[in-house]
Amino acid sequence: MGDDLFRQPFGLPPSPEGEGKMPTIPQPKAFSFREGGPKGEEAVLRQRAKPFYDTSELMRTLTSAVLPYSLLPTPYSLKAHREEDGLRSMHILLALEILGTVAFAISGAIVGLQKRMDIFGVCILGLTTAVGGGVLRDLILNITPPAAFRNPTFAVTAVVVSAVLFIRHPHADIGNMGAVYEKLLLAMDSVGLGLFTVTGIHVAKASGAEANLFLQTFVGVLTGVGGGLLRDVFAGHTPSIFVKHFYACASIIGAWACALLWPVIGESASMFVGAAAIVVLRLLAAHYHWSLPRAE
């Protein structure tokens, strides 16, 4: 009876031989590698070869003793850092496009004033010069509809700048300010060419296409010279890229500088170097009258 009271709390059956005999506790069966087969043996060997500590956790523990926890690279912080870089890139691109739009709108409006067009013609030339290169770029990259139609900010900016320039400097002042207009046209055209060339390379890289050096150069140069090309055609001029001193070649050199330096010094620095190189080359070419050989 006493033996049965001992067995019941542990769920053991009553002793068939009565009181006085201690219960027999079954022994666990010894494990054999052969029973598990080759897979069981490999599993045990892998378990034995596995280190008794987690290396990544150990490194994180040691690092946390030196750095504050907020500075440790967690998946959330890495994702937030990537999103912050993306927003910074978008802001830089937007700023460059706005500056380029203003510069090219001024250059287009000046040509319209020199041609003694009315306010509508001046605004159309400014608008065409400002957004024409971007429209051609987006069509080449199969970005439809082009950004100029999806976001009217650039078109509105170009029209407003052109209208303000027309109102501030009507046709009667052109004869007295011809030299000033020429210098302003050169400066704005050079700045717009540099900014739009590097933004074209940025869009080519972000488009998802296989942006090799040839594609980046072609898209960048087309973005830079496309607006001026349409402006000259609408105004009845021979396009500047065919006759003007060192126009398209400066864009090509700046595009190469931007594309080749991109993986070395980063996005912002390479775009700045490329745009600056184009502006400097254009101004030097105008000052020293650099030009390519022409047909006699």
C-alpha positions in Angstrom: 0.0 0.0 0.0 2.8 2.4 0.9 4.6 1.5 -2.4 1.4 2.2 -4.3 1.1 5.7 -2.7 4.6 6.4 -3.9 3.8 5.3 -7.4 0.5 7.2 -7.9 1.8 10.8 -7.8 4.3 9.9 -10.6 1.7 8.1 -12.8 3.3 4.6 -12.3 1.2 1.5 -12.3 0.7 -0.3 -9.0 3.3 -2.9 -8.1 2.0 -6.4 -9.0 4.2 -8.0 -6.4 2.7 -6.0 -3.5 4.4 -3.8 -0.9 8.0 -4.2 0.1 9.5 -4.1 -3.4 11.0 -0.9 -4.8 9.7 0.2 -8.2 11.7 -0.5 -11.3 12.4 2.7 -13.3 13.0 2.0 -17.0 16.4 3.2 -18.3 16.6 5.4 -21.4 17.7 3.7 -24.5 21.2 4.5 -25.5 21.5 6.5 -28.8 23.3 5.0 -31.7 24.5 6.8 -34.8 23.6 3.7 -36.8 19.9 4.0 -35.8 19.7 7.4 -37.2 21.4 6.3 -40.4 23.9 8.6 -42.3 21.6 11.6 -41.8 21.4 11.2 -38.1 25.2 10.9 -37.8 25.7 14.0 -40.0 23.2 16.0 -37.9 25.1 15.1 -34.7 28.4 16.0 -36.2 27.1 19.3 -37.4 25.8 20.0 -34.0 29.2 19.2 -32.4 30.9 21.4 -35.0 28.6 24.4 -34.3 30.2 27.0 -32.0 28.7 27.3 -28.6 28.3 31.1 -29.1 26.8 33.3 -31.9 29.5 35.3 -33.5 27.3 38.2 -34.7 25.7 38.5 -31.3 29.1 38.5 -29.6 30.3 41.3 -32.0 27.2 43.3 -31.3 27.7 42.9 -27.6 31.3 44.1 -27.8 30.3 47.0 -30.0 27.6 48.1 -27.7 30.1 48.5 -25.0 31.9 51.2 -27.0 29.1 52.8 -29.0 25.7 54.1 -27.8 22.9 51.8 -28.8 21.4 54.5 -31.0 24.5 54.4 -33.2 24.4 50.7 -33.8 23.4 49.7 -37.4 20.0 48.1 -37.0 17.9 47.1 -40.0 15.5 50.0 -39.3 18.3 52.5 -39.1 19.9 51.3 -42.4 16.5 51.5 -44.1 15.9 55.0 -42.8 19.4 56.0 -44.0 18.7 54.7 -47.5 15.4 56.6 -47.5 17.2 59.8 -46.4 19.7 59.4 -49.1 16.9 59.0 -51.7 15.2 62.1 -50.5 18.4 64.1 -50.5 19.0 62.9 -54.1 15.5 64.0 -55.2 16.0 67.4 -53.6 19.3 67.9 -55.3 17.9 66.9 -58.7 14.8 69.1 -58.2 17.0 72.1 -57.3 19.3 71.6 -60.4 16.3 71.2 -62.7 14.7 74.4 -61.4 18.0 76.4 -61.8 18.4 74.9 -65.3 14.8 75.8 -66.2 15.3 79.4 -65.1 18.6 79.7 -67.0 17.3 78.2 -70.2 14.0 80.2 -70.0 16.0 83.4 -69.8 18.2 82.4 -72.8 15.1 81.5 -74.9 13.3 84.7 -73.9 16.3 86.8 -74.9 16.4 85.2 -78.4 12.7 86.0 -78.7 13.3 89.6 -77.7 16.1 89.9 -80.2 13.7 88.6 -82.9 11.2 91.3 -81.7 8.5 88.7 -81.0 5.4 89.4 -79.0 4.9 88.2 -75.5 3.4 84.9 -76.6 6.4 84.2 -78.9 8.8 85.1 -76.1 7.1 82.8 -73.7 7.0 79.9 -76.2 10.7 80.2 -76.9 11.5 80.3 -73.2 9.2 77.3 -72.5 10.6 75.3 -75.4 14.2 76.0 -74.4 13.6 75.1 -70.8 11.6 71.8 -71.2 12.5 70.7 -74.7 15.7 68.7 -73.7 13.9 67.0 -70.9 11.0 65.9 -73.1 13.4 64.4 -75.7 15.3 62.7 -72.9 12.2 61.1 -71.4 11.0 59.9 -74.8 14.4 58.2 -75.4 14.2 56.5 -72.0 10.6 55.5 -72.6 9.4 57.6 -69.7 5.9 58.5 -70.8 4.3 60.9 -70.4 7.4 63.1 -70.0 8.0 64.7 -66.7 7.3 68.2 -68.1 3.7 67.1 -68.7 3.3 65.2 -65.4 4.7 68.0 -63.3 3.8 71.4 -64.7 6.1 73.2 -62.2 8.9 73.5 -64.8 6.6 74.7 -67.6 5.0 77.3 -65.3 8.4 78.5 -64.1 9.7 78.9 -67.7 6.6 80.9 -68.8 6.6 83.2 -65.7 10.4 83.9 -66.1 9.9 84.7 -69.8 6.9 86.9 -69.2 8.7 88.8 -66.4 11.8 89.4 -68.7 9.5 90.6 -71.5 7.7 93.1 -69.2 10.9 94.3 -67.6 12.8 94.8 -70.9 10.5 95.5 -73.8 11.5 95.7 -77.4 12.5 99.4 -77.3 15.4 98.7 -75.0 17.0 96.0 -77.1 19.1 98.4 -79.2 20.6 100.0 -76.1 21.3 96.7 -74.3 22.5 94.4 -77.1 25.9 93.7 -75.5 24.3 93.0 -72.1 21.8 90.6 -73.7 24.6 88.8 -75.4 26.6 88.3 -72.2 23.5 87.3 -70.3 22.6 84.8 -73.0 26.0 83.3 -72.9 26.0 83.0 -69.1 22.5 81.5 -68.9 23.0 79.2 -71.8 26.2 77.8 -70.3 24.6 77.3 -66.9 21.6 75.6 -68.4 23.7 73.4 -70.6 25.8 72.3 -67.6 22.9 71.6 -65.2 20.7 69.8 -67.7 23.6 67.6 -68.9 24.2 66.2 -65.5 20.5 65.9 -64.6 20.1 63.9 -67.8 22.8 61.5 -66.6 21.1 61.2 -63.3 17.7 60.3 -64.9 19.4 57.8 -67.2 20.9 56.0 -64.2 17.6 56.1 -62.3 15.5 54.9 -65.2 16.3 51.2 -64.6 17.7 50.8 -68.1 21.2 49.4 -68.7 22.9 52.8 -68.4 26.3 52.2 -69.9 28.7 55.1 -70.6 27.4 55.6 -74.2 23.7 55.8 -73.1 24.6 58.2 -70.2 26.6 60.4 -72.4 24.0 60.5 -75.2 21.1 61.2 -72.8 23.0 63.8 -70.9 24.1 65.7 -74.0 20.6 65.4 -75.6 19.1 66.9 -72.4 21.6 69.7 -72.4 21.5 70.7 -76.1 17.9 69.7 -77.0 16.2 72.8 -75.7 18.7 75.1 -77.4 18.4 73.2 -80.6 14.6 73.6 -80.7 14.9 77.3 -79.7 17.3 78.0 -82.6 15.0 76.1 -85.1 11.9 78.0 -83.9 13.8 81.4 -84.1 15.1 80.7 -87.6 18.8 80.3 -86.6 21.3 77.7 -87.5 21.5 75.5 -84.3 24.3 76.6 -82.0 25.6 73.0 -81.6 26.7 73.1 -85.3 28.3 76.5 -85.6 29.0 78.0 -82.1 32.3 77.7 -80.5 32.7 74.5 -78.4 29.0 74.0 -77.5 28.2 70.3 -77.8 31.8 69.2 -77.2 31.7 71.0 -73.8 28.6 69.0 -72.9 30.2 65.7 -74.0 33.3 66.4 -71.8 31.2 67.3 -68.8 29.0 64.2 -69.3 32.1 62.0 -69.4 33.5 63.6 -66.2 30.2 63.1 -64.4 29.6 59.5 -65.5 33.2 58.3 -64.8 33.5 60.1 -61.5 30.1 59.0 -60.2 31.2 55.6 -58.7 34.4 57.2 -57.3 33.4 60.5 -55.6 29.6 60.0 -55.3 26.5 61.4 -56.9 26.5 65.0 -55.8 30.2 65.7 -56.2 30.3 64.1 -59.7 27.3 66.2 -60.8 28.9 69.3 -59.5 32.2 68.6 -61.3 30.5 67.7 -64.5 28.3 70.9 -64.5 31.2 73.1 -63.5 33.4 71.7 -66.2 30.8 72.5 -68.9 30.2 76.0 -67.7 34.0 76.8 -67.5 34.7 75.3 -70.9 31.8 77.3 -72.5 33.0 80.6 -71.0 36.6 79.9 -71.9 35.7 79.0 -75.4 33.7 82.2 -75.8 36.5 84.3 -74.4 39.3 82.8 -76.4 37.2 82.0 -79.5 37.8 78.3 -79.4 36.0 76.5 -82.2 36.2 73.3 -84.2 37.5 73.3 -87.8 34.8 74.5 -90.2 34.2 73.8 -93.9 35.5 76.6 -96.1 
